[in-house]
Amino acid sequence: MNIYLSSDGLINYKLYKKETDARLYLQTDSFHPKHVFNSVVFSQMIRVIQRNSQESTCIEDLNELKSDLTKSGHSESAMDELEPLAVQRAIEQDLYENLERAPETTQKLVFSVKFFREIGDLKKLVHSMKTEIEHLCGDINITFALRKQPSVGNTVVRNRRLSGCPVQETES
């Protein structure tokens, strides 16, 4: 992307094209379903639209793209049909990205449990108590981390405790 200052001091951007880019696109005489060719045109148009801040540079780059696609055998009428749809999609994507979303839940409650047959019943019970849990804890994401086997770390700690090995503490 080329970023530049306009004459009125605004930051603008324009699609960057490498000098070595041959601008070759999927040839229409290749053995692909029709929707693949339409997808190439559509996605390239969206790319051009999204990477231009000024309408004049966008139109210039779209015309250049159409010319390159025509050289690859794409029909001008198909491109003319897809262009307004690509503009609409680019606008929708921009609006979607700028929507204010509710902040994601940062609170997590994880139950690390060994797998047992009635785990489904436990999940149903916790789910039925969701309003009570939310009242106590606020908006929270509840996860069950199921283990089929005890972890190595748990086994080592459990073995140390069972064998009566004291935990050595260092004094500072």
N, C-alpha and C positions, 0 to 999 in steps of 0.2 A: 504494500500500500504506500503510495506517495502522499506525504503530508506536507502541506504548504500553507502559507498565510495569504489570504486574499488581499486585494487592494484596500478593503475597509478594515483590515486587521483581524479578520476571523480565521480560525483554524479550519481548513478544509482537507479533504482527502480524496484520492483518486486511485483507481485500480492500477496496480503495478504490473507491468508486463516485462519479463526478461527479454533482453535482446536476442537470446538464443532460442526463445520459444517459437516453434514452427507453427503454432496455432493449428494443429491438425486434430480433427475430431473424428469420431467413429464414422466410417464410411457407410452410407446407406445401402450399398450393395453387399454388405457383409451379412452373414446369416445370423440375425438377431430378431427377436420379436419386435413389433412396431413400437410397443411401449418403451423399449430401451432407447430408441432414437429420440422419442419425445422427452424422455427423462434427461437425456444429455442436453437437449436444447433448453428445457425448463430449468435445470439446475445451474447451467452456465449463465442464463439470464438472471436468475436470482443472485448469483455471485457478483455479476456486474452491477446490479442495482444496489446491493448492500455495500459495495466497496466504493461508492461514489457519493459524496456529500452534495454535489451540485447537479442540478438537473441537466445543465448543458454538457458536462463531462459524461454523465450517465447516458444521455442520448448518443453522444459521439461513440462511446465504447459499445453500446448496444448495436449501433449500425456497423461497427467494425466486426463485432461478433457475428452478426447476421451474414456479413460478407464472407467471413471465414467458414461458417457453417454451410453456406451455399456452395462453396468450393468443395466441401465434403459430400455434397449431394442432398443436403436437407432442403426441403421445399419451403419457399418463401411464404406460401399460404399457411403452412403448419406453424411457422415461426410467428406469423402475424396473429394467429389464434392463441398461441401460448403466451405471447408477451403480456397482455393485460392480466392473465392469470398469474404470471410470475410477479408482476408489480403488486397485485393484491396479496399474494403469499408473503412477499418481502415486508409489506406494510403490517400484515397480521403478525408476523414473527417479531417485528420491531415493537409493536404494541404489547405483545405477550411478554417479551423480555423486560419491558418497562413497567409492567403491572406491579403494584405494591402487593406483596404476598405476606401472609401471616408469618411471623418468625417461626422457624422450625423448633420443634420441641428439643430442648437440650437436656432435660431431665430424663434419665433412663433408669429403669428398675429391671435388673437382670436376675432371674432365678436360675442358678446353676444347679441342676438336679441330675441325678443318675436316672437313666431311662427306666420307667416301669409301665406296666400295661395300662394303668388307670390315668396316665398323664393327660389324656383327652378330657377326662372328668375334671381334673384339676384346672385345666385351661378354661373349661366352661364355667367353673365356679368363680375363677378370677375375673372372667369376662362379665359375669352377672353382677359382680361387685364393683364394676368400673366406676360408676358414679360415686360410690362411697370412697374408693381409692382416690379419685380426682378431688373429692372434697377434702381429704386429708393431705394429699401430696401435691395438688395442683395438676396441671396438664403434664402427663407423664407417659412415656412409652414403655410398655411392659413386654419383656422378652423372656422366653424360656430357652436357656442354653442346655440342651440335653446331651448327656454323656452316656455312651453305652458301656464304657469301661472307666474306672477311676483313673485320673491322670497320674503320670509318673510322679509329679511334684507332690500330689496328695498322698501317694503311697509312701514316699520317702519320709515326709513329715510324720505320717501316722506311725511308721516303723520306728522312727527315733523316739517318739513319745511312748510307744509300747515297750521298747527295750530298756527304758529307764535311762537313756543317755541324756545327761544334763546339757542344756544349751549353754554354750560358753558365751559369757558377756565380757566385753572389753571395757576397761575403765579408761576414761579420757583425762 
